[in-house]
Amino acid sequence: MFLDSLLARNPQLAEAAAGLHDRGEIPPDTYVMDLDAVEENAALLAGEAERLGLGLWFVVKQFGRNPELIKAVARSVPAFAAIDADEARTLHAAGARAGNLGHLVQIPRRALPELLALRPETVTVYDLANARAVSDEAQRLGRVQDVLVRIEGAPGSVYPGQEGGVPLDGLDAFADALERLPGVRLAGVTAFPCVLCDPATGEPAPTPNFDLALKARELLTARGHTGLLLSAPSATSMASLPLLARLGATHGEPGHALTGTTPLHAVDTGQREKPAYVYVTEVAHTLPDGRPALFGGGFYPRSHIRTALLPRTGSRLPVQPAPAENIDYYRLLDAPAPGQEVRLGETALLAFRTQVFVTRSTVAVVAGLSSGTPRLTGLYDARGRAL
């Protein structure tokens, strides 16, 4: 999906990653991250958000909650949106500031004392029971916690496994009950996804959930609430920030834009964010019909993967589809043309959409590419722990 973009915009990363694997410094099934590019992308996003009057909470699940990358991003975008409790802990330990907790995954009740002690700007709540739990714990801490209401998504717009939220037609009653809770203040709304990229053109466009969030904010404003936030996550990038500002969002939540890997980056190599990761693996064996099998572990079901580059020969081989319900021990390539040899252990480079935190991959961080002095700074697991 992103191999053409990577080779056009950041060939130095591809070259450095292939060299690291060839020298045995990284194993197969490794995402190699360009620290300099991530930091540059974060600075671009922060500058554009400031120009437009938008706030940003950055997201790190897609690059494996990596502490080096978190620190690089936080130099420009200091506050984060933690997808779950473990991510909040990792982000806080790396020195970033808690922006929004509880979205996409609600804070477990028994984790509230620890995570509210981080003094997050906001906490997202999906229902009244969670709002009560946040209120009770905030009272124990002697303060009032700002909360965002997660609005239930439009029919057919919510990914399976991400259901929940307050329906628009129940928001008035929900707000009435929440306003009586002494430990929370209704600070705004959010929904997911609020923006998606067109499958053909990659252009970002608002989803029906964005409209629901806008209507929810209007309803709460009519109840007398002022200064309400509206966080509009999904596909936040340099291309979509003007859209967020024009439609009335107050916050975006950049994730894949930090690595130059939104769907728009796959079709338009002129996007300002630079591709910042490549997946490195190797040939594990060859089937009798000539199809090479690559070591797996990091293939994501929604990756839209297309081809693999074999740097030794420069050949590009199509990647064969694999059903999502199977474990990715290996991934097959098309057989090479007659006379083209594929060797055991040779390096393969791929670039596709991923969510590193749900893989079993290694993450390698490389610094110095922007100055022509690349160096491997660390190896980590998919949840940001040093190896």
Helices and strands as residue ranges (DSSP letters): H 3-9, H 11-22, E 30-34, H 35-52, E 55-56, G 61-63, H 67-74, E 79-82, H 85-93, E 97-101, G 109-111, H 112-116, E 122-125, H 128-140, E 145-150, G 168-170, H 171-178, E 184-190, E 195-197, E 204-206, H 208-222, E 229-231, H 241-247, E 251-252, G 256-259, H 263-267, E 277-286, E 292-295, E 307-310, E 315-318, E 330-332, E 347-350, G 356-358, E 362-367, G 369-371, E 375-380
